[in-house]
Amino acid sequence: MRHTRKDRAISIALVLPTIIAMFIFIYGFIGFTGYASFSNWKKLTPDFSLVGFENYTKLFQNQRFTIDMQNTLVFTVLFVILTILTGFFLAVLLEQKVKGESIFRNIFLFPMAISYIVTGVIWRWLLSPGTVETGPLGVNMLLDAVGLGFLKSGWYTDPSIGIKAVVIAASWQMAGYIMALYLAGMRGIPDELKEAARVDGANEFEIYRNIIVPLLRPITLSAIIILGHMSLKIYDLVVSMTGPGTGFSTDVPALFMFDTTFRGNRFAQGAAIAMVLLVLVAILVIPYLVSSYRKEVER
């Protein structure tokens, strides 16, 4: 009994510094940011006099923030759909046990090893429309070379496309990760199920539609949660690739928060933007965590 109590005390002592640090640097700072969002802190000198929901009211009346939220919605929907479809397609290709599978798998996964800053710089050049002096560059040059010049576009410099160009870069980076998730799930499905379906006369499309895709539903849900929360707080890719864009066509709340807080010194307004982002991420993630916890308890 004494030995057990001693082991428990040692275990608590080992994890206690981590717990304290977590409460200070995560929950403590979240609480401080929340309090600051209700204050009148508009200069470098802190002013913690409370003004209620004034900062939130002004925020939702701000045209830039309204555009940012629209951009975030478009980015999130397109990013999640395109990345999941691309990752699933790549997983299906590799599931056919093609020759050199490990090489292709590493190639598809490689973009994930690159930071968003590097990805943004790369795709900034690839999607550059070029100028009269330089002629078309990147993708536009390729379209010209293959006789598809009519598809040339201004990409991120075109307000009508704007954030959709950023979706291409983000999906390119994360598609390999989703591919790995789906490939692991497909490899975990017993071959007997597929063989039984083939014996019953099912073709490959029907096997994927009626057997594989339903069994991969938990992975799809996890992918949606992961990609969704990433899209809500995207910052570095936009900064390095486009910035706010023409007419804020590629602007996002995180970039607006940085400009407001550290360039405009409106700390209370920046804290309000941060809290809105926190709530959006929580709305997406918390139901998933609660559902996962209930499933674990039921087991």
C-alpha angles and dihedrals in degrees: 000000000000090000091052092050091048092051090048091050091049091049092051091047091052096052097035096084090051092049092049092047090048093052092047102042098034112025094024093054092044088054091047091050091049091051092047090053089064094047135088095244103147102142139047088268108078117245112185097178105133122245099174117223094342093114092051092047092052090044095057090045090055111104093211092055091049090053090046092054091049090049090049092052092049092044094048095049096045095040094051095045097044095044094048093047093047093046092048092048092051091048091052090052093050091044088067086073094238120190111272092021094156090055093051091044091055092046092052092047095046097086089061089063089061121086120243089246091061091043090053093051092048095049092042086066096038093053096038108127092212127221138262090264098047099032121216117340136197115347092005090056090051091050090052091049094054095044097256097113091136087071093060114125143180087240111187091004090061110083090208090061101028111127092023089071089056088052090062092055094044093048091049090057098045102035091086092055092052089046090057091051093050094042091053089049093049092049089054094058111098114248088223091073092054093043091051090052091050090051088054089055101260117150124220094266091053091047091055094043099046104029116017101038095049091048090051092055095106090053091049091052091049090049091051091051094047095046093040095056091045091053093051093058099034111146117133096057092052093045094052097038110038116345115211090328130211109327089355088292091150099029121126133191094254091056090046089050092053093048092046096046107035102024101032095033089223093139098169092052091047090050089053090055090049091052092050089053090048091052092049092051091046092052088055101040107033097064089051092050092047091050092048091049092051091051090051091050092050090054 
